[in-house]
Amino acid sequence: MAGRIEDYALIGDMQTAALVCRDGTVDWLCLPRFDSHAIFAGLLGTGEHGFWRLGPAYAPGAEPPTSARRSYRGDSLILESEWDTPRGTVRVTDFMPPRDGAPQLIRIVEGVSGRVPMRSELRMRFSYGRVVPWVHKQEGRTVAVAGPDSVWFDTEAETYGKALTTYADFTVAPGDRVAFTISWEPSHKEPPALPEPEQSLVATEDFWRDWVEHCTYHGPYREAVVRSLITLKALTYAPTGGIVAAPTTSLPEDIGGVRNWDYRYTWLRDAAITLSSLLRTGYREEARAWREWLLRAVAGDPENLQIMYGIAGERELGEAELDWLPGYENSTPVRVGNGAAHQLQLDVYGEVTEALHLGHMTGLARNDYASVLQLKLIRYLEDHWNEPDEGIWEVRGPRRHFVHSKVMAWVAVDRTIKLIESGDADGPLERWKQLRDDIHRDVCEKGYDKERNTFTQSYGSPELDASLLLIPQMGFLPPDDKRVIGTIEAIQRELSTSDGFILRYPTDGKDEGVDGLPGDEGAFLACSFWMADDLAMIGRVDEARKLFEKLLSLRNDLGLLAEEWDPRLQRQVGNFPQAFSHVPLIDTALRLTASGAYGG
């Protein structure tokens, strides 16, 4: 059985990522890309669906021991786990070196004290646990082959096969170092080069140290901000600049429920807000690479802008269910692909335009086609802003006139007006100023409940929605506007959980709610960070700081956050780690620092 979501650590090479549990088990790894088929899918099934455990040996039938301590080595993505056993202490170092060639997962066992019996148990199952590969020796190396894929297993330890699993039993004493590496290569190609674990470890540590040195944030809670930045970097697909929302699929928002989605793609919304956080903390190269990815993905067809693409800009992300996997804690279905790719979500135009605007304002080198794209997006919005859509939360119910979507359409027009006024683009300035006014008036008339003094989720609806918290942050209305304050207070009353976190919107348990799905979900962490932002903006700084620090306490011991927090079960839920949680963490830290919440 897989561990709790917060029991996992992330390691990765900016092309794919693995999740390592406290007991030393890698339960999730897709090769060679984030969105490739998993060779370890135990996270969404059982041990029969693939895993790699490396840790102290234990008696048959017993639970594997969990590490006594674990941490990342400094500001890096190198994981160090230590076990204290009756026979001594042992350390395992896990990492994936940034690469130009074959992807590698390297694990180095080091004796610390005593003599500790160890075991490596490697069970590769290709195609999300469905295919047992042909495992054999080739030129002294172990290789697993199935169809187009081959995975090469290299170690100096003696290995043996049993029950379709590759084992190594060995003992380490102080000073002993035993390395294990798996490398992926297309099965029709020559074998990958022999790994050099120790040299790769040094190079990986140097890479992360050099990258973190570019961070310009040195305020309070820098550790949390830097760890979030490293996580966002790890979710970036280096060859193209695309940014995945999370490295996992189908980790449930509702344990045992159906709210299980594939997040291994590039949402324009998530990537755009990630871009803004990177820009504001000194990372222009990542911002430039994402902008180039965007222009390639959208090129030639901006009128049919998708809400998400593949990490190389692919448009077809067909959704399917893997019925041989029982799901994380029996949460089915397990999905790959994402049928929301072709939804209409008008807010995306605002997020993309805001990201391009921020890049322009922070001195990102000018790209003429970026300006052309921005103008084309606004021409599309001119004709479509007043249509209903599926909205930011990708509802699978009927389309509605979501207030947040209209606000972000206003943002798109407003930022484009600013681009024209700066002299860096040409467009019908007066006409678009009128369009901006028309959208603003429409929202204030149709999306605002005067009796309750709050904006609502959609035109004519009584429900609230946490995305309304972005109204002051986007500059749609000033923070001291009574309608903004009323909305913040209404969301606190109606969408807060018992422990003070914020739900996205009301759900109706067994019945289908506004999102077209049965079941409930946890508190969406981004929304709680947005609340902290808003509280700071309206002068309730102490309250904002307390909420922020409470949110920080939800991180696991390695500083990682999933998508949501389940207040009933007191645990993280949803795909993990989630960019849409780590980005607002950074943003809120920056806002609170600027507000003087920490007394300088």
Residue pairs with C-beta under 8 A, 6 or more apart in sequence:
1 46
1 329
2 21
2 27
2 42
2 43
2 44
2 328
2 329
3 21
3 22
3 23
3 25
3 27
4 571
4 572
5 251
5 328
5 562
5 571
5 572
5 573
5 574
5 576
6 556
6 560
6 562
6 571
6 572
6 576
7 21
7 22
7 556
8 19
8 20
8 21
8 27
8 28
8 556
8 560
8 576
9 19
9 20
9 21
9 70
9 72
9 79
9 94
9 558
9 560
10 17
10 18
10 19
10 77
10 231
10 234
10 247
10 558
10 560
10 577
11 17
11 18
11 20
11 77
11 78
11 79
11 94
11 95
11 96
11 105
12 18
12 77
12 96
12 234
12 235
12 247
13 96
13 97
13 98
13 99
13 103
13 104
14 98
14 233
14 234
14 236
14 237
14 238
15 32
15 33
15 34
15 99
15 103
15 237
15 238
15 239
16 29
16 30
16 31
16 32
16 33
16 34
16 36
16 96
16 103
16 247
17 29
17 30
17 34
17 96
17 234
17 235
17 247
18 26
18 28
18 29
18 40
18 94
18 96
18 105
19 26
19 27
19 28
19 29
19 43
19 247
19 248
19 576
20 26
20 27
20 79
20 81
20 94
21 27
22 66
22 67
22 70
22 81
23 53
23 55
23 64
23 65
23 66
23 67
24 53
24 54
24 55
24 64
24 67
24 81
24 83
24 92
25 42
25 51
25 52
25 53
25 55
25 64
26 40
26 51
26 52
26 53
26 94
26 105
27 40
27 41
27 42
27 43
27 51
28 38
28 40
28 41
28 42
28 43
28 44
28 247
28 248
29 38
29 39
29 40
29 52
29 105
30 36
30 37
30 38
30 39
30 247
30 264
31 37
31 39
31 103
31 149
31 151
31 184
32 102
32 103
32 184
33 237
33 311
34 235
34 237
34 244
34 247
34 264
34 311
35 244
35 264
35 265
35 310
35 311
37 126
37 127
37 128
37 149
38 50
38 128
38 129
39 50
39 124
39 125
39 126
39 149
39 151
39 184
40 49
40 50
40 51
40 52
40 124
40 125
41 49
41 50
41 125
41 128
41 129
41 325
42 49
42 50
42 51
42 129
43 248
43 251
43 328
44 128
44 129
44 249
44 250
44 322
44 325
44 326
44 327
44 328
44 334
45 129
45 324
45 325
45 326
45 327
46 326
47 123
48 123
48 125
48 129
49 125
49 128
49 129
49 325
50 123
50 124
50 125
50 126
50 129
51 121
51 123
52 105
52 120
52 121
52 122
52 123
52 124
52 182
53 64
53 119
53 120
53 121
54 92
54 107
54 109
54 118
54 119
54 120
54 121
54 180
55 64
55 65
55 67
55 81
55 83
55 90
55 92
55 118
55 119
56 65
56 83
56 85
56 90
56 116
56 117
56 118
56 119
57 117
57 118
57 119
57 169
58 64
58 65
58 119
65 83
65 85
67 81
67 82
67 83
67 92
68 82
68 83
68 84
69 81
69 82
70 79
70 80
70 81
70 82
70 557
70 558
71 79
71 80
71 557
71 558
72 78
72 79
72 80
72 227
72 558
73 79
73 80
73 93
73 205
74 205
74 208
74 209
75 208
75 209
75 212
75 226
75 227
75 230
76 95
76 204
76 205
76 208
76 209
76 212
76 230
77 95
77 96
77 204
77 208
77 230
77 234
78 93
78 94
78 95
78 201
78 204
78 205
78 208
79 93
79 94
79 95
79 558
80 91
80 92
80 93
81 91
81 92
81 94
82 89
82 90
82 91
82 92
82 112
83 89
83 90
83 92
83 116
85 114
85 116
87 114
87 115
87 116
87 117
88 111
88 112
88 113
88 114
88 115
88 116
88 173
89 112
89 113
89 114
89 116
90 109
90 110
90 111
90 112
90 116
90 118
90 172
91 109
91 110
91 112
92 107
92 108
92 109
92 110
93 107
93 108
93 110
93 201
94 105
94 106
94 107
95 106
95 200
95 201
95 204
96 103
96 104
96 105
96 106
96 204
97 104
97 106
97 200
97 201
97 203
97 204
97 207
98 203
98 204
98 207
98 238
101 192
101 193
102 183
102 184
102 185
102 192
102 193
103 183
103 184
104 181
104 182
104 183
104 192
104 195
104 200
105 181
105 182
106 179
106 180
106 181
106 195
106 197
106 200
106 201
107 120
107 179
107 180
107 181
108 177
108 178
108 179
108 180
108 197
108 198
108 201
109 118
109 170
109 172
109 176
109 177
109 178
109 179
109 180
110 172
110 176
110 177
111 172
111 173
111 174
111 175
111 176
111 177
112 174
113 174
114 173
114 174
115 171
115 172
115 173
116 171
116 172
117 169
117 170
117 171
118 169
118 170
118 171
118 172
118 178
119 167
119 168
119 169
120 155
120 157
120 159
120 166
120 167
120 168
120 180
121 165
121 166
121 167
122 153
122 165
122 166
122 167
122 182
123 164
123 165
123 166
124 133
124 135
124 144
124 151
124 166
125 131
125 132
125 133
126 132
126 133
126 144
126 146
126 147
126 149
127 146
127 147
128 322
128 324
128 325
128 334
128 336
129 324
129 325
130 322
130 324
131 146
131 147
132 146
132 164
133 144
133 145
133 146
133 149
133 151
134 144
134 145
134 146
135 142
135 143
135 144
135 145
135 161
135 164
135 166
136 142
136 143
136 145
137 143
138 191
139 191
141 152
141 153
141 154
141 191
142 152
142 153
142 154
142 159
142 166
143 150
143 151
143 152
143 153
143 191
144 150
144 151
144 153
145 187
146 187
147 187
148 186
148 187
148 188
149 184
149 186
149 187
150 184
150 185
150 186
150 187
150 191
151 182
151 183
151 184
152 182
152 183
152 184
152 185
152 191
152 192
153 159
153 166
153 180
153 181
153 182
154 180
154 181
154 182
154 183
154 194
154 195
155 168
155 178
155 179
155 180
155 181
156 178
156 179
157 168
157 170
157 178
157 180
158 168
158 169
158 170
159 166
159 167
159 168
160 166
160 167
160 168
161 167
168 180
170 178
172 178
177 198
179 195
179 197
179 198
181 195
181 197
183 192
183 195
184 192
185 191
185 192
208 230
211 230
211 233
212 226
212 229
212 230
214 282
214 283
215 225
215 226
215 229
215 281
215 282
215 283
216 281
216 282
217 225
217 226
217 281
217 282
217 586
217 589
217 590
219 225
219 589
219 590
219 593
219 598
220 589
220 592
220 593
220 598
221 552
221 589
223 559
224 552
224 555
224 559
224 585
224 589
225 281
225 585
225 586
225 589
225 590
227 558
227 559
227 560
228 277
228 559
228 582
228 583
228 585
228 586
229 277
229 278
229 281
229 283
229 586
231 559
231 560
231 577
231 579
231 582
232 243
232 274
232 277
232 278
232 579
232 582
232 583
233 283
233 286
234 247
235 243
235 244
235 245
235 246
235 247
235 274
235 577
235 579
236 242
236 243
236 286
236 289
236 290
237 243
237 244
237 266
237 311
237 312
239 312
240 289
240 293
240 296
240 311
240 312
240 313
241 286
241 288
241 289
241 290
241 291
241 292
241 293
242 266
242 271
242 290
242 293
242 297
242 309
242 310
242 311
242 312
242 313
243 266
243 270
243 271
243 274
243 275
243 290
243 579
244 263
244 264
244 265
244 266
244 311
244 579
245 263
245 264
245 265
245 266
245 267
245 270
245 575
245 578
245 579
245 580
246 263
246 264
246 563
246 575
246 576
246 577
246 578
246 579
247 263
247 264
247 575
247 577
248 263
248 264
248 575
248 576
249 260
249 261
249 262
249 263
249 264
249 334
249 335
249 336
249 575
250 260
250 261
250 262
250 327
250 328
250 331
250 333
250 334
250 335
250 575
251 260
251 328
251 562
251 563
251 573
251 574
251 575
251 576
252 259
252 260
252 327
252 328
252 329
252 331
252 573
252 574
253 259
253 260
253 521
253 522
253 563
253 564
253 573
253 574
254 331
254 519
254 520
254 521
254 522
254 573
255 328
255 329
255 331
255 566
255 569
255 573
256 329
256 330
256 331
257 331
257 518
257 519
257 520
257 521
258 331
258 332
258 333
258 517
258 518
258 519
259 517
259 519
259 521
260 327
260 328
260 331
260 332
260 333
260 334
260 335
261 335
261 338
261 340
261 575
262 319
262 335
262 336
262 337
262 338
263 338
263 575
263 578
264 311
265 308
265 309
265 310
265 311
265 317
265 338
265 341
266 293
266 297
266 308
266 309
266 310
266 311
267 307
267 308
268 294
268 305
268 306
268 307
268 308
268 309
268 348
268 351
268 352
269 307
269 345
269 347
269 348
269 351
269 392
270 579
270 580
270 583
271 290
271 294
271 355
272 351
272 352
272 354
272 355
273 351
273 355
273 580
273 583
273 584
273 587
274 290
274 579
274 583
275 286
275 287
275 290
275 291
275 355
275 358
275 359
276 354
276 355
276 358
276 583
276 587
277 583
277 586
277 587
278 284
278 286
278 287
279 287
279 358
279 359
279 362
279 364
280 358
280 362
280 586
280 587
280 590
281 586
281 590
284 362
284 363
284 364
287 359
287 364
288 359
288 364
288 365
290 355
291 355
291 356
291 359
291 364
291 367
291 370
292 367
293 313
294 352
294 370
294 373
295 367
295 369
295 370
295 373
296 313
297 309
297 313
298 305
298 373
302 373
302 376
302 377
302 380
303 376
303 380
305 348
305 349
305 352
305 377
305 380
306 315
306 341
306 342
307 340
307 341
307 343
307 345
307 348
307 394
308 317
308 338
308 340
308 341
309 315
309 317
309 341
310 317
315 341
316 341
317 337
317 338
317 341
318 337
318 339
319 335
319 336
319 337
319 338
319 339
320 335
320 336
320 337
321 333
321 334
321 335
322 333
322 334
322 335
322 336
323 333
323 334
325 332
325 334
326 332
327 333
327 334
340 390
340 394
340 396
343 389
343 390
343 394
344 387
344 389
344 390
344 399
345 389
345 390
345 391
345 392
345 394
345 405
346 381
346 384
346 385
346 387
346 389
346 402
346 405
346 406
346 408
346 409
347 389
347 391
347 392
347 402
347 404
347 405
347 407
347 408
347 409
347 467
348 408
349 377
349 378
349 380
349 381
349 408
349 409
349 412
350 407
350 408
350 409
350 410
350 411
350 412
350 474
351 408
352 377
352 412
353 374
353 377
353 378
353 411
353 412
353 415
353 416
354 411
354 412
354 415
354 474
356 370
356 373
356 374
356 415
357 415
357 418
357 419
359 370
360 366
360 419
360 422
360 424
366 424
371 419
371 424
371 425
374 415
374 416
374 419
374 425
375 416
375 425
375 427
377 412
377 416
378 412
378 413
378 416
378 427
378 432
381 409
381 412
381 413
381 435
382 432
382 435
385 406
385 409
385 435
385 439
386 401
386 442
387 399
388 398
388 399
388 400
388 401
388 402
389 399
389 400
389 402
389 405
390 396
390 399
391 400
391 402
391 404
391 405
391 458
391 467
392 402
392 404
392 405
392 467
393 465
393 467
393 504
393 505
393 515
394 515
395 514
395 515
395 516
396 515
396 516
396 517
397 512
397 513
397 514
397 515
397 516
398 516
400 457
400 458
400 459
400 461
400 514
401 446
401 447
401 458
401 459
401 460
402 457
402 458
402 465
402 467
403 443
403 447
403 455
403 456
403 457
403 458
403 459
403 465
403 467
403 468
404 465
404 467
404 468
404 470
406 439
406 442
406 443
406 447
407 443
407 470
407 471
407 474
407 476
408 470
408 474
409 439
410 436
410 439
410 440
410 443
410 474
410 476
411 474
411 475
411 476
413 432
413 435
413 436
413 439
414 436
414 475
416 425
416 427
416 432
417 429
417 432
417 433
417 436
419 425
420 426
420 427
420 429
420 432
421 429
440 476
443 455
443 476
444 483
446 459
446 460
447 455
447 456
447 458
447 459
448 454
448 455
448 456
448 483
449 455
449 456
449 462
452 486
452 490
453 482
453 483
453 486
453 487
453 490
454 464
454 468
454 483
454 486
454 487
454 489
454 490
454 491
455 468
455 471
455 483
455 487
456 462
456 463
456 464
456 465
456 468
457 463
457 464
457 465
457 468
457 505
457 514
458 465
461 514
463 505
463 506
463 514
464 487
464 490
464 491
464 494
464 495
464 505
464 506
465 504
465 505
466 491
466 495
466 502
466 503
466 504
466 505
466 524
466 527
466 530
466 531
467 504
467 527
468 487
468 491
469 487
469 488
469 491
469 502
469 527
469 530
469 531
469 533
469 534
470 530
471 477
471 484
471 487
472 478
472 479
472 481
472 484
472 534
472 537
472 538
473 530
473 533
473 534
473 537
477 483
477 484
478 484
479 485
479 534
479 537
479 538
480 538
484 534
484 538
485 538
488 531
488 534
488 535
488 538
491 502
491 531
492 531
494 506
495 502
495 503
495 504
495 505
495 506
495 527
496 502
496 503
497 503
497 523
497 567
498 567
499 550
499 567
500 547
500 550
501 523
501 525
501 527
501 528
501 550
501 551
501 565
501 567
502 523
502 524
502 527
502 528
502 530
502 531
503 521
503 523
503 524
503 527
504 521
504 524
504 527
505 513
505 514
505 515
506 513
506 514
507 513
507 515
507 517
507 519
507 520
507 521
508 518
509 518
509 519
509 520
510 518
510 519
511 518
512 518
521 564
521 573
521 574
522 564
522 565
522 566
522 567
522 573
522 574
523 564
523 565
523 566
523 567
524 563
524 564
525 551
525 554
525 561
525 562
525 563
525 564
525 565
525 578
525 580
525 581
525 584
526 580
526 581
526 583
526 584
528 547
528 551
528 565
529 548
529 551
529 581
529 584
529 585
529 587
529 588
530 584
531 547
532 544
532 545
532 547
532 548
532 551
532 588
532 592
533 544
533 584
533 587
533 588
533 591
534 544
535 541
535 543
535 544
535 547
536 544
536 545
536 588
536 591
536 592
536 595
536 597
537 591
541 592
541 595
541 596
541 597
542 597
544 588
544 592
544 595
544 597
545 592
545 597
545 598
548 588
548 589
548 592
551 585
551 588
552 585
554 561
554 565
554 572
555 561
556 572
560 576
560 577
561 572
561 576
561 577
561 578
561 581
561 582
561 585
562 572
562 573
562 574
562 575
562 576
562 577
562 578
562 581
563 573
563 574
563 575
563 576
563 578
563 580
563 581
564 572
564 573
564 574
565 571
565 572
565 573
566 572
566 573
592 598
